[in-house]
């Protein structure tokens, strides 16, 4: 729709509402604090209103029956209110693509039914709270493209249903947690690129045989590329570029028949890229410009 104008404060009088979808309009101004009177509401979305500004009102914490909250793709600024932790029935929380700039509230640990958490593309700072390990129902854990820092908590064994995890474009340091692959065959997407991770890849990742997207690029990872990556036959995207991987490229990578994009450049690799099934990839890069690596199927040589 193309409904414009500000959101009227009189909205708060509609106290029997159970579902409000105002997404993809042209609303401007702020979210009225009067929405705190919608104590029966279960589903609420303000997403896709690019001129919506101001902060998330703390009165959001009164919506104790809320099961789904989407406020994404707006100009909202300020903190994620700690009162969100009062929404103990919430299954989906999407606050992505805003200008939120606080630390991550520990109170989110109280939202035990939470399956979808998307805080991508904000300016959030600080560390991921260890207490978020209580969110055992999580399937989507998306906090990429922020300013988060510190080490990732080693709590992934507490998320047995995890399907998608995005931590890219932050300032995370240290080793990749050894429990990162604990979800095993459930995990479909893992993005850790553009951080400061170091060390070798944890062995638990070899159990993630249904991964379709694995982004480890632009970190400080080292060691040899493990041969078990070749068992991830559903991979469509694999980025290992701009790290410190050494040794030869494992021939098992030629098993990745579904791969469409492979990035190996800017490492310390030697030898030959095992083309095989990789010849069908639409993009393949390696350090083959000066014959450090031989690659007859590369579309880009660095």
C-alpha positions as CSV (number, residue, x, y, z in Angstrom):
1,X,0.0,0.0,0.0
2,X,1.0,3.7,-0.1
3,X,-0.8,5.0,3.0
4,X,1.1,8.0,4.4
5,X,1.0,10.3,7.3
6,X,1.7,9.8,11.0
7,X,0.4,7.1,13.2
8,X,-2.5,8.6,15.3
9,X,-2.3,8.3,19.1
10,X,-6.0,7.4,19.0
11,X,-4.9,3.9,17.8
12,X,-4.4,3.0,21.4
13,X,-8.2,3.0,22.0
14,X,-8.6,-0.1,19.8
15,X,-7.9,-2.3,22.8
16,X,-9.4,-5.5,21.3
17,X,-7.1,-5.7,18.4
18,X,-5.3,-9.1,18.0
19,X,-3.5,-8.4,14.7
20,X,-2.1,-5.2,13.2
21,X,-0.2,-5.2,9.9
22,X,0.9,-1.8,8.7
23,X,4.0,-2.9,6.8
24,X,5.1,-1.5,3.4
25,X,3.5,1.8,3.6
26,X,4.7,5.4,3.8
27,X,4.1,6.2,7.5
28,X,6.4,8.8,9.1
29,X,6.9,10.1,12.6
30,X,7.2,7.9,15.6
31,X,5.4,4.8,17.0
32,X,2.8,6.2,19.5
33,X,3.3,5.1,23.1
34,X,-0.4,4.4,23.2
35,X,0.2,1.0,21.5
36,X,0.9,-0.1,25.1
37,X,-2.9,-0.3,25.5
38,X,-3.1,-3.2,22.9
39,X,-2.7,-5.8,25.6
40,X,-4.7,-8.4,23.6
41,X,-2.6,-8.1,20.4
42,X,-0.8,-11.2,19.1
43,X,0.7,-10.1,15.8
44,X,2.2,-6.7,15.1
45,X,4.2,-5.3,12.1
46,X,5.4,-1.9,11.2
47,X,8.1,-3.1,8.8
48,X,8.9,-1.4,5.5
49,X,7.9,2.1,6.5
50,X,11.1,3.8,5.6
51,X,10.3,7.2,7.1
52,X,9.2,5.8,10.5
53,X,11.6,7.3,13.1
54,X,12.2,7.8,16.8
55,X,12.6,5.0,19.2
56,X,10.9,1.8,20.1
57,X,8.5,2.8,22.9
58,X,9.1,1.1,26.2
59,X,5.4,0.5,26.4
60,X,5.9,-2.4,24.0
61,X,6.6,-4.4,27.1
62,X,2.9,-4.3,28.0
63,X,1.9,-6.4,25.0
64,X,2.1,-9.6,27.0
65,X,0.2,-11.7,24.4
66,X,2.4,-10.8,21.5
67,X,3.7,-13.7,19.5
68,X,5.1,-11.9,16.5
69,X,6.8,-8.5,16.3
70,X,8.3,-7.2,13.1
71,X,9.7,-3.6,13.0
72,X,12.3,-3.7,10.2
73,X,13.4,-1.5,7.4
74,X,12.6,1.8,9.1
75,X,14.6,4.8,10.5
76,X,14.1,3.9,14.1
77,X,17.0,4.8,16.4
78,X,18.0,4.3,20.0
79,X,18.1,1.2,22.2
80,X,16.3,-2.1,22.1
81,X,14.1,-1.6,25.2
82,X,14.8,-4.0,28.0
83,X,11.0,-4.3,28.3
84,X,11.0,-6.6,25.3
85,X,12.0,-9.3,27.7
86,X,8.5,-9.1,29.1
87,X,7.1,-10.6,25.8
88,X,7.4,-14.1,27.0
89,X,5.1,-15.6,24.3
90,X,7.1,-14.1,21.4
91,X,8.1,-16.5,18.7
92,X,9.4,-14.0,16.1
93,X,11.3,-10.8,16.7
94,X,12.5,-8.9,13.7
95,X,14.2,-5.5,14.2
96,X,16.5,-5.7,11.2
97,X,17.6,-2.8,8.9
98,X,17.1,0.0,11.4
99,X,19.4,2.4,13.1
100,X,19.2,0.8,16.6
101,X,22.4,1.5,18.6
102,X,22.3,0.0,22.0
103,X,23.9,-3.1,23.5
104,X,21.9,-6.4,23.4
105,X,19.5,-6.6,26.3
106,X,20.1,-9.6,28.5
107,X,16.3,-9.7,29.2
108,X,15.7,-11.4,25.8
109,X,16.8,-14.5,27.7
110,X,13.3,-14.6,29.1
111,X,11.6,-15.2,25.7
112,X,11.9,-18.9,25.8
113,X,9.5,-19.7,22.8
114,X,11.6,-17.4,20.5
115,X,12.4,-19.1,17.2
116,X,13.2,-16.2,14.9
117,X,15.6,-13.5,16.1
118,X,16.7,-11.0,13.5
119,X,18.7,-7.9,14.5
120,X,20.7,-7.7,11.3
121,X,21.9,-4.3,9.9
122,X,21.8,-2.0,12.8
123,X,24.5,-0.3,14.9
124,X,24.3,-2.6,17.9
125,X,27.4,-2.8,20.2
126,X,28.8,-4.9,23.0
127,X,28.9,-8.6,23.3
128,X,26.3,-11.3,22.9
129,X,25.0,-12.2,26.3
130,X,25.9,-15.7,27.5
131,X,22.4,-15.8,29.1
132,X,20.9,-16.0,25.6
133,X,21.8,-19.6,25.7
134,X,18.4,-20.1,27.4
135,X,16.7,-19.6,23.9
136,X,16.6,-23.3,23.2
137,X,13.9,-22.9,20.5
138,X,16.0,-20.7,18.2
139,X,15.9,-21.6,14.5
140,X,17.1,-18.2,13.1
141,X,19.8,-16.3,15.0
142,X,20.7,-13.3,12.9
143,X,22.9,-10.5,14.2
144,X,25.1,-9.7,11.2
145,X,26.2,-6.3,10.1
146,X,26.4,-4.5,13.4
147,X,29.3,-3.4,15.7
148,X,29.2,-6.4,18.1
149,X,32.5,-7.4,19.6
150,X,34.3,-9.9,21.9
151,X,34.2,-13.7,21.6
152,X,31.2,-15.6,20.5
153,X,29.8,-17.5,23.5
154,X,30.4,-21.2,23.3
155,X,26.7,-22.0,23.8
156,X,25.6,-23.5,20.5
157,X,24.9,-26.9,21.9
158,X,21.8,-25.3,23.5
159,X,20.3,-24.5,20.1
160,X,19.5,-28.0,18.7
161,X,17.0,-26.7,16.1
162,X,19.2,-23.9,14.7
163,X,18.8,-23.5,10.9
164,X,20.4,-20.2,10.1
165,X,23.1,-18.2,12.0
166,X,24.5,-14.9,10.8
167,X,27.3,-13.1,12.7
168,X,29.1,-11.5,9.7
169,X,30.4,-7.9,9.5
170,X,31.0,-7.4,13.2
171,X,34.2,-7.3,15.3
172,X,34.2,-10.7,16.9
173,X,37.5,-12.1,17.9
174,X,39.1,-15.4,19.1
175,X,38.4,-18.9,18.0
176,X,35.2,-20.0,16.4
177,X,33.4,-21.7,19.3
178,X,33.8,-25.5,19.3
179,X,30.1,-26.0,19.7
180,X,29.2,-23.9,16.5
181,X,28.1,-27.0,14.6
182,X,26.1,-28.7,17.4
183,X,22.9,-28.3,15.4
184,X,24.3,-30.7,12.9
185,X,22.1,-31.5,10.0
186,X,19.6,-28.8,11.0
187,X,22.0,-26.0,10.1
188,X,21.5,-24.6,6.6
189,X,23.3,-21.2,6.7
190,X,26.3,-20.0,8.7
191,X,27.9,-16.6,8.0
192,X,31.0,-15.6,10.1
193,X,32.7,-13.5,7.4
194,X,34.3,-10.1,7.9
195,X,35.3,-10.5,11.6
196,X,38.6,-11.2,13.4
197,X,38.2,-14.9,14.1
198,X,41.4,-16.9,14.3
199,X,42.5,-20.5,14.8
200,X,41.4,-23.5,12.9
201,X,37.9,-24.6,11.9
202,X,36.2,-26.6,14.7
203,X,35.6,-30.3,14.1
204,X,31.9,-30.0,14.9
205,X,31.2,-28.3,11.6
206,X,31.8,-31.6,9.8
207,X,28.4,-32.7,11.1
208,X,26.6,-29.9,9.3
209,X,26.1,-31.9,6.1
210,X,23.1,-29.9,5.0
211,X,24.8,-26.5,4.9
212,X,23.9,-24.5,1.8
213,X,25.8,-21.3,2.6
214,X,29.1,-21.2,4.6
215,X,30.8,-17.8,4.8
216,X,34.2,-17.7,6.6
217,X,35.8,-15.0,4.4
218,X,37.9,-12.1,5.7
219,X,39.1,-13.4,9.1
220,X,42.4,-14.7,10.4
221,X,41.7,-18.4,10.2
222,X,44.6,-20.8,9.7
223,X,45.6,-24.4,9.1
224,X,44.6,-26.6,6.2
225,X,41.2,-26.6,4.6
226,X,39.6,-29.7,6.1
227,X,38.7,-32.5,3.7
228,X,35.3,-33.0,5.3
229,X,34.0,-29.8,3.7
230,X,33.7,-32.0,0.6
231,X,31.0,-33.9,2.4
232,X,28.7,-30.8,2.5
233,X,27.2,-31.7,-0.9
234,X,24.4,-29.2,-0.6
235,X,26.7,-26.2,-0.4
236,X,25.8,-23.5,-2.9
237,X,28.1,-20.8,-1.5
238,X,31.5,-21.3,0.1
239,X,33.8,-18.4,1.1
240,X,37.2,-19.1,2.6
241,X,39.0,-16.1,1.1
242,X,41.2,-13.6,2.8
243,X,42.4,-15.8,5.6
244,X,45.6,-17.7,6.4
245,X,44.7,-21.2,5.2
246,X,47.7,-23.1,4.0
247,X,48.6,-26.3,2.3
248,X,46.9,-27.7,-0.8
249,X,43.2,-27.5,-1.7
250,X,41.6,-30.8,-0.7
251,X,40.5,-32.8,-3.7
252,X,37.3,-33.6,-1.9
253,X,36.0,-30.1,-2.9
254,X,35.3,-31.5,-6.3
255,X,32.4,-33.4,-4.7
256,X,30.5,-30.1,-4.3
257,X,28.2,-30.6,-7.3
258,X,25.7,-27.9,-6.2
259,X,28.3,-25.2,-5.6
260,X,27.8,-22.0,-7.5
261,X,30.3,-19.7,-5.8
262,X,33.6,-20.6,-4.3
263,X,36.1,-18.1,-3.0
264,X,39.6,-19.3,-2.1
265,X,41.7,-16.3,-3.0
266,X,44.1,-14.4,-0.6
267,X,45.3,-17.3,1.4
268,X,48.6,-19.2,1.6
269,X,47.4,-22.2,-0.5
270,X,49.5,-24.0,-3.1
271,X,48.9,-26.7,-5.7
272,X,45.9,-27.3,-7.9
273,X,42.3,-26.5,-7.4
274,X,40.4,-29.8,-8.1
275,X,38.0,-28.6,-10.7
276,X,35.8,-31.7,-11.4
277,X,32.2,-30.7,-10.6
278,X,33.4,-27.1,-9.8
279,X,33.5,-26.3,-13.5
280,X,29.7,-25.6,-13.2
281,X,30.2,-22.9,-10.6
282,X,29.4,-19.4,-11.8
283,X,32.1,-17.8,-9.7
284,X,35.4,-19.3,-8.6
285,X,38.4,-17.3,-7.3
286,X,41.9,-18.4,-6.2
287,X,45.5,-17.1,-6.1
288,X,46.2,-18.3,-9.6
289,X,47.4,-15.1,-11.3
290,X,51.0,-15.7,-10.5
291,X,50.8,-19.5,-10.6
292,X,50.8,-19.9,-6.8
293,X,47.7,-22.0,-7.3
294,X,46.8,-23.7,-10.6
295,X,43.2,-23.4,-11.5
296,X,41.8,-24.1,-14.9
297,X,38.2,-23.5,-13.9
298,X,38.6,-20.2,-12.0
299,X,36.6,-17.2,-13.2
300,X,38.9,-14.8,-11.3
301,X,42.6,-15.1,-10.5
302,X,44.1,-12.9,-7.8
